[in-house]
Amino acid sequence: MGQNPPNHQIQLQQKIIHYRSEIAKYETQLKALETELQKERLRNEYLLDKLHLTETTHIEPYEKKIAQLEQQMLSYEVALEEAERQIQHLKQLKYTEHEEKTVPAVTKAQAFFAYSLLLPETSEEEIIVIGDFVIQNIGNEPLSNLIVCIRSSPKRAGELSGKIATKPLPADSHASDAANETMLEWTFAYEDWKEKIKEGEYWLKPTHMKKLMPNEELRFSHFEMRINQIEDIRSVVVNGFVYCNEIPRGLASLNHIIINL
């Protein structure tokens, strides 16, 4: 499920704020009505006591006053019921809006190659692939600890190069953004990276990114892959894969590079 548009989210939040204000207003009115009702009950009790004390004198005015108070008490009771109904209605609306605003978590990514080929003038020269490997977070949850695998097949046909560090970065490598611009963006993900290269696999991870947030992308930029024209090889295929904590089994890139020799 995709995310709600930003304007819709803002409208929902404004509705919830309005409902909270209305609930607070009705709760204040409810307390005031309850207080007035209690006062009227006390007055009624007082007048009844006075009526008993003056059983034979001034009975009619007291009876009229009691009738008025009873009518007023009935009005307060109706108002209290209406206020309680409005509060329950607003609470239900608030709950409904909250449910509508809640979006299920979606973990989803995609990756692809954007590249071009430099073809040689002679069959003895190498074919050069220049490009970017792009990873995009198209879900609504962060992706953490990303690892990329770029694999050439046959394994001895291609040689990858780019901004790749072969040694651990210093502890203060995040000290300044200006310094980071001159530093390598990627490093090998595993200590036995030389052995994996022998199998035609380049396992890489970004040096300055722990999480890829929703709607963001990460690039292994300006890489080069030199394709050796070996006599018994007719074609070379370069595939890309992405792994992270949330997608441990990985996903393949949307496209791959095919070079016919």
C-alpha positions in Angstrom: 0.0 0.0 0.0 1.4 3.4 -0.8 1.6 6.4 1.4 -1.2 9.0 1.7 -0.5 12.3 -0.1 1.0 15.0 2.3 -2.1 17.3 1.9 -4.4 14.4 3.0 -2.2 13.8 6.0 -2.3 17.5 7.0 -6.1 17.5 6.6 -6.5 14.5 8.8 -4.2 16.0 11.5 -6.3 19.3 11.4 -9.5 17.3 11.8 -8.1 15.5 14.8 -7.0 18.8 16.4 -10.5 20.2 15.8 -12.2 17.1 17.3 -10.0 17.3 20.4 -10.9 21.0 20.8 -14.6 20.2 20.4 -14.4 17.3 22.9 -12.7 19.7 25.5 -15.4 22.3 24.9 -18.3 19.8 25.4 -16.6 18.3 28.5 -16.3 21.8 30.0 -20.0 22.5 29.2 -20.9 19.1 30.7 -19.2 20.0 34.0 -20.9 23.4 34.1 -24.3 21.8 33.5 -23.7 19.2 36.2 -22.8 22.0 38.6 -26.0 24.0 37.7 -28.1 20.8 38.1 -26.7 20.2 41.5 -27.4 23.8 42.5 -31.0 23.5 41.3 -31.5 20.3 43.2 -30.3 22.0 46.4 -32.6 24.9 45.7 -35.5 22.5 45.2 -34.7 20.7 48.4 -34.6 24.1 50.2 -37.9 25.2 48.8 -39.5 21.9 49.7 -38.3 22.3 53.3 -39.7 25.8 53.3 -43.0 24.5 51.9 -43.3 22.0 54.8 -42.6 24.8 57.3 -45.3 27.0 55.8 -48.0 24.4 55.2 -50.9 26.8 55.3 -49.3 30.0 54.1 -47.9 31.2 50.7 -48.3 27.7 49.3 -49.2 28.7 45.8 -46.0 30.9 45.0 -43.8 28.0 46.2 -45.6 25.5 44.1 -45.2 27.7 41.1 -41.5 28.1 41.9 -41.1 24.4 42.3 -42.8 23.8 38.9 -40.4 26.3 37.3 -37.4 24.6 38.9 -38.5 21.2 37.9 -38.9 22.4 34.3 -35.4 24.0 34.5 -33.9 20.8 35.8 -35.5 18.9 32.9 -33.9 21.3 30.5 -30.5 20.8 32.1 -30.9 17.0 31.9 -31.7 17.2 28.2 -28.7 19.5 27.7 -26.5 17.0 29.6 -27.7 14.1 27.4 -27.0 16.1 24.3 -23.5 17.1 25.5 -22.7 13.5 26.3 -24.0 12.4 22.9 -21.8 15.0 21.1 -18.7 13.9 23.1 -19.3 10.3 22.1 -19.8 11.2 18.5 -16.6 13.3 18.4 -14.6 10.5 20.1 -15.8 8.1 17.5 -14.9 10.5 14.7 -11.4 11.0 16.2 -10.9 7.2 16.4 -12.1 6.8 12.7 -9.7 9.5 11.5 -6.8 7.9 13.4 -7.6 4.5 11.8 -7.6 6.1 8.4 -4.3 7.9 9.0 -2.6 4.7 10.1 -0.7 3.2 7.1 0.6 -0.4 7.2 4.4 -0.7 7.1 5.8 -1.6 3.6 9.4 -2.7 3.1 10.2 -2.5 -0.6 13.2 -1.5 -2.8 14.3 -1.7 -6.3 17.7 -1.5 -8.1 18.9 -1.0 -11.6 21.9 -0.3 -13.8 22.2 3.0 -15.7 25.2 2.5 -18.0 26.9 3.0 -21.4 29.4 0.9 -23.4 32.7 2.1 -24.9 33.4 -0.3 -27.7 37.0 -0.9 -28.8 38.4 -0.3 -32.3 40.1 -3.7 -32.4 39.1 -7.2 -31.1 42.2 -7.2 -28.9 41.1 -4.2 -26.8 38.8 -4.3 -23.8 35.2 -3.3 -23.8 34.5 -0.8 -21.0 31.2 -0.4 -19.2 30.7 2.9 -17.4 27.7 3.4 -15.2 25.8 3.7 -11.9 24.1 1.1 -9.9 21.1 2.7 -8.3 19.2 1.5 -5.2 15.8 3.1 -4.4 13.7 2.7 -1.3 10.1 2.7 -2.6 8.5 1.5 0.6 7.6 3.5 3.8 10.2 1.9 6.1 13.9 2.6 6.4 16.4 0.0 4.9 19.4 -0.5 7.1 22.9 -1.9 6.5 22.7 -2.1 2.8 25.1 -4.5 0.9 25.4 -4.7 -2.9 26.7 -7.6 -5.0 27.8 -7.0 -8.6 28.5 -10.3 -10.3 30.0 -10.9 -13.7 29.5 -14.2 -15.6 31.8 -15.9 -16.6 33.7 -15.0 -13.5 37.0 -14.3 -15.3 35.5 -12.0 -18.0 35.1 -8.7 -16.1 37.1 -6.5 -13.7 35.2 -3.9 -11.7 36.7 -0.6 -10.5 35.3 2.6 -8.8 35.3 4.6 -5.6 36.0 1.6 -3.4 38.1 1.7 -0.2 40.2 -1.4 0.5 41.0 -0.5 4.1 38.8 0.4 7.1 38.0 4.1 7.3 39.4 6.2 10.2 37.2 6.7 13.3 36.8 10.4 12.6 35.8 9.9 8.9 32.5 11.6 9.6 34.0 14.7 11.1 33.0 17.1 8.2 31.0 17.0 5.1 33.7 18.7 3.1 36.2 16.0 4.0 33.7 13.3 3.1 33.4 14.6 -0.4 37.0 13.6 -1.1 36.8 10.2 0.6 35.8 7.0 -1.1 32.0 6.3 -0.9 32.1 2.5 -0.8 34.1 -0.3 0.7 34.3 -4.0 0.5 31.7 -5.7 2.7 33.7 -8.7 3.7 37.3 -9.3 4.7 37.8 -12.1 2.2 36.8 -9.8 -0.7 39.8 -10.9 -2.8 38.6 -14.4 -2.8 35.1 -13.3 -3.8 36.5 -11.3 -6.7 38.1 -14.5 -8.0 34.5 -15.9 -8.2 33.4 -12.8 -10.2 31.6 -11.2 -7.3 32.1 -7.7 -5.8 30.4 -7.3 -2.4 30.2 -3.6 -1.4 28.6 -1.5 1.2 28.3 2.3 1.6 30.8 4.0 4.0 28.6 6.9 5.1 25.1 5.6 5.2 23.5 3.4 7.8 19.9 3.7 6.6 18.2 4.4 3.3 15.0 6.3 4.1 11.7 6.1 2.2 11.8 7.8 -1.2 15.6 8.1 -1.1 18.1 6.5 -3.4 21.7 5.3 -3.1 24.2 5.1 -6.0 27.4 3.2 -6.7 28.4 6.0 -9.1 30.8 6.1 -12.0 31.9 2.5 -11.8 33.9 0.9 -14.6 33.9 -2.7 -15.7 36.5 -3.8 -18.2 35.4 -6.8 -20.2 38.2 -9.0 -21.5 37.7 -10.4 -24.9 38.6 -14.0 -24.3 38.6 -16.4 -27.2 36.2 -19.0 -25.8 33.7 -16.5 -24.3 30.9 -15.4 -26.5 29.0 -13.2 -24.1 29.3 -11.6 -20.6 26.4 -10.9 -18.2 26.6 -8.5 -15.3 24.0 -8.9 -12.6 23.3 -6.7 -9.5 21.8 -7.7 -6.1 20.8 -5.7 -3.0 20.6 -7.0 0.6 19.7 -5.3 3.9 18.5 -6.2 7.4 14.9 -5.9 6.2 15.4 -7.9 3.0 18.0 -10.6 4.1 17.3 -12.8 1.1 18.1 -10.0 -1.3 16.5 -8.8 -4.5 17.9 -8.7 -8.0 18.2 -5.6 -10.1 15.5 -4.7 -12.6 17.9 -5.0 -15.5 21.3 -6.5 -16.2 24.2 -5.8 -18.6 24.7 -8.2 -21.5 27.7 -7.9 -23.8 28.0 -10.1 -26.8 31.6 -10.5 -27.8 
